[in-house]
Amino acid sequence: MKLNEYLVNRLKEILTEGKWVVGTNFKEQIFDLDWNQAIQKIDDFNTIADITFHIHYYIEGVAKVLEGGSLDIKDKFSFDSPPIKSQQDWKNLVNKFCSDSERFIELVKDMDNEKLLSDFIEKKYGNYYRNIDVIIEHTYYHLGQILLIKKQINK
C-alpha cells in the first residue's frame, strides 16, 4: 500500500466515516449535536465546540500548506474559537469542519511517497507524512474527550 492510501484510510476512519477503531468518528459525534450541548461546559474541560474548532484549525492550516500556501497556524491561537450563539453558528462550524476534512483527505490522496517523505516547510517540522499522522493521533485524543464530555452531558 502506498503511504498516501494508508493515510487517507486513517483520515477517513477518524474524521468522516470510520467505526473500526473507536466505534465512531468525529463527524458522527458532532453532526447532529444541538448547539447547546456543543457549548455546554463540564468542569474545566473544553467544550465540544471548542474542540471542534481546535481540530478544524489544524486541518485547515495544514491543508493550506498542502495546496502550496504558507504555514500560518500557531498553537497559541488553536482554541481562539468565535462564540457559538445559535444552532446556525454551530452548524456553520460543523459544515466547515466536514467540508474541510473532505478537502484535506483529497489533498492527501493526491500526494506521492516522495512528497510525503519530504520536509514539511522546514526540516525542523519533520516531513509531510509525520505532520498528517500527528493530525490523526491528535484527533483521536480529542475525539476521546468528546465522547467523555457527551457522557457527562447525557447523565
Z-matrix of the N, CA and C atoms (Angstrom, degrees):
N
C 1 1.448
C 2 1.531 1 109.01
N 3 1.304 2 116.09 1 138.07
C 4 1.457 3 121.70 2 176.67
C 5 1.531 4 109.54 3 -72.76
N 6 1.314 5 115.81 4 153.48
C 7 1.462 6 120.45 5 -178.54
C 8 1.529 7 111.79 6 -59.72
N 9 1.329 8 117.57 7 -40.79
C 10 1.461 9 119.34 8 -179.32
C 11 1.528 10 111.28 9 -63.94
N 12 1.339 11 117.11 10 -38.20
C 13 1.464 12 120.13 11 178.61
C 14 1.524 13 110.65 12 -64.71
N 15 1.324 14 116.38 13 -41.51
C 16 1.456 15 121.32 14 177.84
C 17 1.536 16 110.41 15 -60.70
N 18 1.326 17 116.64 16 -48.04
C 19 1.460 18 120.36 17 -179.56
C 20 1.530 19 111.94 18 -65.87
N 21 1.309 20 117.48 19 -40.37
C 22 1.464 21 121.09 20 178.54
C 23 1.531 22 109.62 21 -60.48
N 24 1.322 23 117.39 22 -44.71
C 25 1.468 24 120.06 23 178.60
C 26 1.524 25 111.51 24 -61.03
N 27 1.317 26 116.53 25 -42.17
C 28 1.475 27 120.28 26 179.26
C 29 1.525 28 111.21 27 -68.38
N 30 1.321 29 117.59 28 -39.91
C 31 1.462 30 120.42 29 178.07
C 32 1.524 31 111.37 30 -64.05
N 33 1.312 32 117.13 31 -44.09
C 34 1.466 33 119.93 32 177.31
C 35 1.523 34 110.28 33 -62.19
N 36 1.323 35 116.72 34 -39.80
C 37 1.462 36 121.53 35 -179.60
C 38 1.523 37 111.31 36 -58.89
N 39 1.302 38 118.32 37 -46.93
C 40 1.465 39 120.98 38 -175.80
C 41 1.524 40 113.07 39 -86.68
N 42 1.318 41 117.53 40 -35.92
C 43 1.464 42 118.99 41 -172.15
C 44 1.518 43 114.56 42 -89.99
N 45 1.320 44 118.35 43 -44.34
C 46 1.469 45 117.88 44 -164.13
C 47 1.520 46 117.78 45 -127.63
N 48 1.322 47 118.15 46 -30.08
C 49 1.466 48 114.88 47 -170.90
C 50 1.513 49 115.92 48 -146.54
N 51 1.291 50 118.37 49 -0.45
C 52 1.454 51 120.09 50 -174.78
C 53 1.506 52 114.75 51 -82.67
N 54 1.316 53 114.66 52 162.03
C 55 1.460 54 122.48 53 175.20
C 56 1.520 55 111.40 54 -147.36
N 57 1.316 56 117.00 55 -1.05
C 58 1.452 57 120.41 56 -170.76
C 59 1.526 58 112.79 57 -73.23
N 60 1.311 59 118.74 58 -45.74
C 61 1.459 60 121.45 59 -172.52
C 62 1.532 61 111.90 60 -77.01
N 63 1.328 62 118.10 61 -53.19
C 64 1.463 63 120.50 62 -178.21
C 65 1.531 64 113.01 63 -119.54
N 66 1.318 65 116.98 64 10.61
C 67 1.459 66 120.79 65 177.31
C 68 1.518 67 114.41 66 78.94
N 69 1.329 68 116.70 67 7.09
C 70 1.454 69 121.28 68 -178.95
C 71 1.524 70 108.45 69 -163.51
N 72 1.313 71 116.11 70 -177.23
C 73 1.462 72 121.50 71 175.76
C 74 1.523 73 108.78 72 -143.19
N 75 1.303 74 116.76 73 170.06
C 76 1.462 75 121.60 74 -175.20
C 77 1.528 76 111.37 75 -60.03
N 78 1.322 77 116.61 76 -48.87
C 79 1.468 78 120.84 77 -178.76
C 80 1.522 79 110.95 78 -56.67
N 81 1.312 80 116.31 79 -45.41
C 82 1.463 81 120.33 80 -178.46
C 83 1.532 82 111.55 81 -60.38
N 84 1.305 83 117.09 82 -35.54
C 85 1.459 84 120.77 83 -177.40
C 86 1.521 85 113.81 84 -77.23
N 87 1.310 86 118.12 85 -22.63
C 88 1.467 87 119.89 86 -177.70
C 89 1.527 88 113.83 87 -108.53
N 90 1.325 89 117.70 88 -20.38
C 91 1.466 90 121.17 89 -167.69
C 92 1.526 91 113.64 90 -59.51
N 93 1.305 92 118.41 91 -46.70
C 94 1.465 93 121.35 92 -176.79
C 95 1.528 94 113.07 93 -105.22
N 96 1.297 95 116.68 94 15.58
C 97 1.454 96 121.19 95 -178.56
C 98 1.523 97 110.43 96 -75.22
N 99 1.307 98 116.52 97 136.29
C 100 1.456 99 122.26 98 176.18
C 101 1.530 100 109.74 99 -71.00
N 102 1.297 101 117.31 100 144.60
C 103 1.458 102 121.30 101 -176.56
C 104 1.524 103 112.35 102 -61.42
N 105 1.322 104 117.59 103 -32.57
C 106 1.469 105 119.77 104 178.10
C 107 1.525 106 111.28 105 -65.44
N 108 1.322 107 116.33 106 -36.28
C 109 1.463 108 119.67 107 175.17
C 110 1.526 109 110.14 108 -70.34
N 111 1.319 110 117.07 109 -37.95
C 112 1.468 111 121.54 110 -178.27
C 113 1.524 112 112.02 111 -63.27
N 114 1.339 113 117.36 112 -30.32
C 115 1.467 114 119.99 113 -178.51
C 116 1.530 115 112.64 114 -103.17
N 117 1.320 116 116.82 115 1.02
C 118 1.468 117 119.61 116 -178.13
C 119 1.526 118 110.70 117 -66.45
N 120 1.311 119 115.25 118 129.59
C 121 1.460 120 122.02 119 -178.50
C 122 1.530 121 108.57 120 -92.18
N 123 1.325 122 115.52 121 127.59
C 124 1.456 123 122.97 122 175.63
C 125 1.524 124 107.36 123 -116.92
N 126 1.323 125 115.98 124 116.41
C 127 1.465 126 121.41 125 -178.24
C 128 1.530 127 109.82 126 48.59
N 129 1.314 128 117.21 127 -131.19
C 130 1.465 129 119.64 128 -179.86
C 131 1.535 130 111.89 129 -106.07
N 132 1.345 131 116.48 130 20.25
C 133 1.460 132 120.92 131 177.34
C 134 1.521 133 110.45 132 -74.38
N 135 1.324 134 116.08 133 155.93
C 136 1.457 135 119.76 134 168.70
C 137 1.519 136 107.98 135 -67.38
N 138 1.321 137 116.71 136 155.53
C 139 1.462 138 119.79 137 175.51
C 140 1.528 139 109.60 138 -78.85
N 141 1.307 140 116.41 139 164.98
C 142 1.462 141 121.08 140 176.23
C 143 1.534 142 109.83 141 -61.39
N 144 1.322 143 116.44 142 -38.10
C 145 1.468 144 119.89 143 177.65
C 146 1.527 145 110.36 144 -63.09
N 147 1.332 146 117.01 145 -42.72
C 148 1.468 147 120.07 146 178.36
C 149 1.523 148 111.49 147 -61.82
N 150 1.321 149 116.71 148 -43.05
C 151 1.468 150 121.27 149 -179.49
C 152 1.531 151 110.45 150 -66.42
N 153 1.314 152 116.48 151 -40.55
C 154 1.465 153 120.31 152 178.49
C 155 1.522 154 110.54 153 -61.90
N 156 1.333 155 116.52 154 -45.95
C 157 1.462 156 120.21 155 176.50
C 158 1.523 157 110.38 156 -58.86
N 159 1.319 158 116.87 157 -45.15
C 160 1.464 159 123.97 158 -177.46
C 161 1.535 160 111.48 159 -57.57
N 162 1.310 161 116.96 160 -50.54
C 163 1.472 162 120.34 161 -179.90
C 164 1.528 163 109.90 162 -66.46
N 165 1.320 164 116.66 163 -41.81
C 166 1.460 165 119.86 164 178.52
C 167 1.527 166 111.12 165 -60.92
N 168 1.305 167 117.43 166 -38.56
C 169 1.463 168 122.67 167 -179.90
C 170 1.525 169 110.45 168 -54.22
N 171 1.324 170 116.88 169 -45.47
C 172 1.466 171 120.54 170 -179.37
C 173 1.534 172 111.72 171 -73.57
N 174 1.321 173 117.42 172 -40.12
C 175 1.465 174 120.17 173 177.93
C 176 1.530 175 109.78 174 -60.26
N 177 1.310 176 116.39 175 -47.83
C 178 1.466 177 120.82 176 -179.20
C 179 1.532 178 111.25 177 -64.34
N 180 1.322 179 116.96 178 -42.36
C 181 1.463 180 120.72 179 -178.73
C 182 1.513 181 113.68 180 -66.53
N 183 1.328 182 116.85 181 -42.04
C 184 1.462 183 120.13 182 179.24
C 185 1.529 184 109.96 183 -73.65
N 186 1.325 185 117.52 184 -35.33
C 187 1.470 186 120.13 185 176.47
C 188 1.525 187 110.54 186 -58.71
N 189 1.318 188 116.62 187 -39.57
C 190 1.462 189 120.33 188 178.57
C 191 1.534 190 110.61 189 -59.10
N 192 1.329 191 116.49 190 -40.86
C 193 1.471 192 120.51 191 177.38
C 194 1.524 193 110.09 192 -65.81
N 195 1.328 194 117.47 193 -42.57
C 196 1.468 195 120.69 194 -179.86
C 197 1.525 196 111.65 195 -62.52
N 198 1.318 197 115.93 196 -25.78
C 199 1.466 198 121.00 197 177.42
C 200 1.526 199 112.38 198 -86.85
N 201 1.335 200 116.52 199 3.62
C 202 1.454 201 120.46 200 177.25
C 203 1.516 202 114.73 201 99.14
N 204 1.334 203 117.23 202 2.94
C 205 1.453 204 120.82 203 -179.41
C 206 1.515 205 112.83 204 -85.94
N 207 1.304 206 115.07 205 -173.36
C 208 1.458 207 121.22 206 -178.88
C 209 1.528 208 111.39 207 -89.60
N 210 1.312 209 115.12 208 161.85
C 211 1.458 210 122.33 209 176.49
C 212 1.523 211 107.13 210 -89.88
N 213 1.326 212 116.38 211 105.04
C 214 1.457 213 121.25 212 -174.56
C 215 1.522 214 113.67 213 -111.49
N 216 1.320 215 117.69 214 -6.16
C 217 1.463 216 120.08 215 -176.76
C 218 1.525 217 110.64 216 -79.22
N 219 1.314 218 114.42 217 149.24
C 220 1.462 219 122.57 218 178.21
C 221 1.524 220 107.86 219 -134.24
N 222 1.313 221 116.86 220 134.92
C 223 1.462 222 121.04 221 -179.06
C 224 1.530 223 111.92 222 -52.52
N 225 1.324 224 117.05 223 -39.21
C 226 1.460 225 120.36 224 -175.03
C 227 1.534 226 112.91 225 -64.40
N 228 1.325 227 117.80 226 -16.40
C 229 1.463 228 121.13 227 178.85
C 230 1.528 229 113.08 228 -103.15
N 231 1.304 230 117.83 229 1.05
C 232 1.473 231 121.01 230 -170.54
C 233 1.524 232 114.60 231 -71.69
N 234 1.320 233 117.81 232 -10.90
C 235 1.469 234 120.50 233 174.94
C 236 1.525 235 111.50 234 -116.15
N 237 1.325 236 117.76 235 15.33
C 238 1.463 237 121.81 236 -179.94
C 239 1.523 238 110.60 237 -84.19
N 240 1.302 239 115.20 238 61.07
C 241 1.464 240 119.20 239 -176.13
C 242 1.530 241 110.69 240 -81.69
N 243 1.312 242 116.08 241 142.64
C 244 1.465 243 118.59 242 174.68
C 245 1.527 244 108.98 243 -67.53
N 246 1.312 245 117.54 244 151.76
C 247 1.468 246 119.12 245 -178.47
C 248 1.525 247 111.86 246 -64.41
N 249 1.308 248 114.80 247 142.63
C 250 1.460 249 122.02 248 174.15
C 251 1.527 250 105.91 249 -96.91
N 252 1.340 251 116.58 250 113.93
C 253 1.464 252 121.19 251 -175.21
C 254 1.524 253 113.42 252 -115.28
N 255 1.332 254 115.92 253 1.51
C 256 1.469 255 118.94 254 -178.50
C 257 1.527 256 109.70 255 -161.58
N 258 1.314 257 114.92 256 168.43
C 259 1.461 258 120.32 257 175.52
C 260 1.528 259 110.02 258 -61.60
N 261 1.329 260 116.57 259 -36.19
C 262 1.463 261 119.91 260 -179.91
C 263 1.530 262 111.65 261 -65.92
N 264 1.338 263 117.36 262 -40.45
C 265 1.469 264 120.35 263 175.81
C 266 1.519 265 110.38 264 -58.59
N 267 1.331 266 115.99 265 -44.69
C 268 1.458 267 120.90 266 -179.28
C 269 1.525 268 110.43 267 -65.00
N 270 1.333 269 116.93 268 -46.41
C 271 1.470 270 120.53 269 179.94
C 272 1.531 271 110.91 270 -61.08
N 273 1.318 272 117.02 271 -37.54
C 274 1.465 273 120.03 272 177.70
C 275 1.527 274 110.72 273 -61.19
N 276 1.330 275 116.73 274 -43.64
C 277 1.466 276 120.18 275 178.42
C 278 1.524 277 110.79 276 -65.21
N 279 1.322 278 116.85 277 -44.63
C 280 1.473 279 120.78 278 179.93
C 281 1.522 280 110.35 279 -62.26
N 282 1.316 281 117.04 280 -45.88
C 283 1.469 282 120.32 281 -179.71
C 284 1.529 283 111.28 282 -63.24
N 285 1.323 284 117.14 283 -40.14
C 286 1.465 285 120.89 284 177.60
C 287 1.518 286 110.08 285 -65.44
N 288 1.331 287 116.45 286 -43.31
C 289 1.466 288 120.72 287 177.06
C 290 1.535 289 110.37 288 -57.35
N 291 1.319 290 116.78 289 -48.63
C 292 1.470 291 121.11 290 -176.79
C 293 1.525 292 111.97 291 -66.13
N 294 1.317 293 117.19 292 -46.28
C 295 1.471 294 119.10 293 -178.55
C 296 1.527 295 111.17 294 -67.70
N 297 1.320 296 117.79 295 -39.87
C 298 1.463 297 119.90 296 178.83
C 299 1.524 298 111.67 297 -70.62
N 300 1.321 299 117.40 298 -31.19
C 301 1.470 300 120.24 299 174.77
C 302 1.519 301 110.37 300 -64.09
N 303 1.326 302 116.75 301 -43.60
C 304 1.469 303 121.01 302 178.09
C 305 1.528 304 110.36 303 -63.33
N 306 1.325 305 116.50 304 -42.74
C 307 1.467 306 120.87 305 178.65
C 308 1.527 307 109.96 306 -62.54
N 309 1.312 308 117.37 307 -43.01
C 310 1.458 309 122.35 308 179.63
C 311 1.530 310 110.30 309 -60.70
N 312 1.310 311 116.64 310 -45.11
C 313 1.470 312 121.53 311 178.59
C 314 1.522 313 110.26 312 -59.99
N 315 1.324 314 117.52 313 -43.14
C 316 1.466 315 120.97 314 179.02
C 317 1.527 316 111.59 315 -64.28
N 318 1.318 317 116.64 316 -38.71
C 319 1.464 318 119.98 317 178.13
C 320 1.527 319 111.08 318 -63.48
N 321 1.325 320 116.59 319 -42.27
C 322 1.473 321 120.57 320 178.16
C 323 1.518 322 109.95 321 -66.28
N 324 1.319 323 117.24 322 -38.22
C 325 1.466 324 121.99 323 179.09
C 326 1.527 325 111.49 324 -57.74
N 327 1.320 326 116.64 325 -33.43
C 328 1.461 327 121.40 326 -177.32
C 329 1.530 328 114.00 327 -84.57
N 330 1.324 329 118.11 328 -0.79
C 331 1.470 330 120.84 329 -177.07
C 332 1.524 331 110.80 330 -87.87
N 333 1.321 332 116.34 331 143.47
C 334 1.463 333 119.68 332 175.07
C 335 1.533 334 109.17 333 -98.93
N 336 1.334 335 115.54 334 168.97
C 337 1.466 336 120.57 335 -177.50
C 338 1.520 337 112.23 336 -57.81
N 339 1.311 338 117.04 337 -39.97
C 340 1.465 339 120.05 338 -178.71
C 341 1.529 340 110.76 339 -59.57
N 342 1.324 341 116.58 340 -45.76
C 343 1.467 342 120.87 341 179.20
C 344 1.528 343 110.29 342 -65.49
N 345 1.324 344 117.47 343 -44.44
C 346 1.463 345 120.90 344 -178.89
C 347 1.526 346 112.60 345 -60.74
N 348 1.319 347 116.40 346 -30.99
C 349 1.459 348 120.13 347 -178.02
C 350 1.528 349 113.03 348 -93.50
N 351 1.326 350 116.61 349 0.46
C 352 1.469 351 119.97 350 178.94
C 353 1.532 352 110.12 351 -87.42
N 354 1.320 353 115.60 352 164.46
C 355 1.463 354 121.73 353 -178.21
C 356 1.525 355 111.21 354 -60.91
N 357 1.301 356 115.02 355 137.19
C 358 1.457 357 123.00 356 175.58
C 359 1.528 358 107.67 357 -86.97
N 360 1.294 359 117.42 358 101.42
C 361 1.462 360 125.73 359 -177.13
C 362 1.533 361 111.18 360 63.93
N 363 1.317 362 116.64 361 -67.24
C 364 1.466 363 122.26 362 178.81
C 365 1.524 364 108.42 363 -133.75
N 366 1.313 365 116.14 364 153.50
C 367 1.465 366 121.95 365 -178.45
C 368 1.527 367 112.07 366 -53.55
N 369 1.335 368 117.47 367 -36.08
C 370 1.467 369 121.40 368 -177.25
C 371 1.529 370 112.92 369 -62.24
N 372 1.329 371 117.78 370 -19.87
C 373 1.466 372 121.63 371 179.45
C 374 1.532 373 113.13 372 -91.25
N 375 1.321 374 117.31 373 1.43
C 376 1.459 375 119.85 374 -177.53
C 377 1.517 376 110.82 375 79.16
N 378 1.317 377 115.53 376 -163.10
C 379 1.465 378 118.90 377 -178.62
C 380 1.528 379 111.33 378 -100.86
N 381 1.309 380 115.74 379 172.65
C 382 1.461 381 121.21 380 179.89
C 383 1.525 382 111.25 381 -59.45
N 384 1.320 383 116.30 382 -44.00
C 385 1.459 384 120.87 383 -179.40
C 386 1.533 385 110.46 384 -54.54
N 387 1.316 386 116.64 385 -49.99
C 388 1.459 387 121.16 386 -177.54
C 389 1.525 388 111.55 387 -63.11
N 390 1.310 389 117.69 388 -39.43
C 391 1.456 390 120.57 389 179.74
C 392 1.527 391 111.97 390 -66.54
N 393 1.303 392 117.35 391 -38.83
C 394 1.466 393 120.82 392 176.98
C 395 1.526 394 109.82 393 -69.30
N 396 1.322 395 116.81 394 -41.39
C 397 1.465 396 120.98 395 178.40
C 398 1.529 397 110.75 396 -62.29
N 399 1.320 398 117.39 397 -38.20
C 400 1.467 399 121.02 398 178.24
C 401 1.532 400 110.38 399 -63.93
N 402 1.319 401 117.39 400 -38.05
C 403 1.469 402 119.56 401 176.42
C 404 1.520 403 110.09 402 -60.65
N 405 1.317 404 117.09 403 -41.34
C 406 1.463 405 120.68 404 178.74
C 407 1.531 406 110.57 405 -61.75
N 408 1.326 407 116.97 406 -51.30
C 409 1.471 408 121.25 407 -178.75
C 410 1.525 409 111.27 408 -62.83
N 411 1.313 410 116.83 409 -42.73
C 412 1.459 411 122.17 410 179.44
C 413 1.526 412 110.83 411 -62.02
N 414 1.324 413 116.71 412 -39.81
C 415 1.460 414 121.16 413 179.38
C 416 1.521 415 111.09 414 -67.54
N 417 1.332 416 118.27 415 -39.29
C 418 1.466 417 120.16 416 175.49
C 419 1.527 418 110.93 417 -59.89
N 420 1.311 419 116.37 418 -43.47
C 421 1.465 420 121.20 419 179.07
C 422 1.526 421 110.12 420 -56.41
N 423 1.324 422 116.40 421 -49.22
C 424 1.462 423 120.02 422 -177.24
C 425 1.525 424 112.43 423 -75.20
N 426 1.317 425 118.51 424 -28.61
C 427 1.462 426 119.86 425 174.05
C 428 1.525 427 109.47 426 -63.00
N 429 1.318 428 117.16 427 -39.87
C 430 1.466 429 120.26 428 175.59
C 431 1.516 430 111.57 429 -58.94
N 432 1.325 431 116.83 430 -40.55
C 433 1.461 432 120.46 431 177.12
C 434 1.530 433 110.90 432 -62.95
N 435 1.318 434 116.64 433 -43.61
C 436 1.468 435 120.05 434 179.34
C 437 1.526 436 110.48 435 -60.42
N 438 1.314 437 117.14 436 -42.99
C 439 1.468 438 120.24 437 179.38
C 440 1.527 439 111.23 438 -60.71
N 441 1.321 440 116.89 439 -41.71
C 442 1.468 441 120.65 440 178.48
C 443 1.533 442 111.58 441 -68.83
N 444 1.311 443 117.25 442 -40.94
C 445 1.463 444 120.73 443 178.02
C 446 1.521 445 110.09 444 -62.56
N 447 1.315 446 116.95 445 -43.62
C 448 1.474 447 120.24 446 179.71
C 449 1.529 448 111.09 447 -62.47
N 450 1.311 449 117.95 448 -36.68
C 451 1.465 450 120.85 449 176.33
C 452 1.520 451 110.55 450 -62.46
N 453 1.321 452 116.85 451 -40.99
C 454 1.464 453 120.74 452 178.50
C 455 1.526 454 111.04 453 -68.08
N 456 1.310 455 118.00 454 -40.46
C 457 1.461 456 121.81 455 178.70
C 458 1.521 457 110.82 456 -62.97
N 459 1.322 458 116.57 457 -39.16
C 460 1.469 459 121.03 458 -174.83
C 461 1.519 460 114.45 459 -87.04
N 462 1.322 461 117.10 460 6.70
C 463 1.480 462 119.99 461 177.49
C 464 1.496 463 111.60 462 -64.16
